[in-house]
Amino acid sequence: MLKEALEYLHSLFTQTPDVKRLDSHDLDYMVVPEASKYFDLDKYREKPRRIEQKVQFTTLNAFIFYVNRWAKDETFVSCDRSNQIYATIDYHNHNLATAAWCEHVATLLALVTPEWKVWTGGEKQRMGQRQFVNFLEDNSEDIKTDLGKLLSSVKEVTIGQSGSTKSRVSATENDLAAHKNVTVASGLPDIIELGLRPWQYSETYLVKARPFIHFEEGKQPEFSYHLINTEKVKEVAFEKAAALIEEQTLIKVLV
């Protein structure tokens, strides 16, 4: 019994795999003995047969530098719905003479900036007067509108008990216009201008925010804002990045 087991083990280590070809599909296959292990001998070569590399960048300059360093005639640049851009260095030959492995890929990540997260995360969230002032002060570096006047207009909002209510907010939102014999004096601007970057690879763009005052009888006023053109800004930021890649690498970015 032991002799038979040893002979079987010896056969596993000594037999040569049988390599065959499927003529109808032009494919090679190998018959490997059961329970045999796979050994990757590529790491023992003097150098790899091809580059297998997935690299990621967050800045436009680094991505462009890398692509220019390794690009070939076949290099292919594309993007996905999240506005990340991919450069497949070892893409297929354009005339289909040869196929490639597409294993050397550089990615320009579309990472959302902290300031974009703050402003989009706070959109339409009602805040008390002091809370709204603190929010504006904490994020003052992003505000292009006169900050001093903006803070004063929030701090000096007053509520009266005579006359009729006037507000830029629609009556359908059940706020100021729904109350009679109440007046709110406010010098809030119609638009607050912000300078924001959608992604870490993009430049700073103008984003508009419309401020609102919300009032319920017997309660202190609350404030909120609505961002107007964020989707357009994201689109423009991506288009500019793609155009710069095309200009500096001479490779078309397929969208």
Summary of the structure (lengths in Angstrom):
residues: 255
radius of gyration: 31.6
end to end distance: 66.7
largest distance: 107.8
contacts: 651
relative contact order: 0.14
helix: 33%
strand: 25%
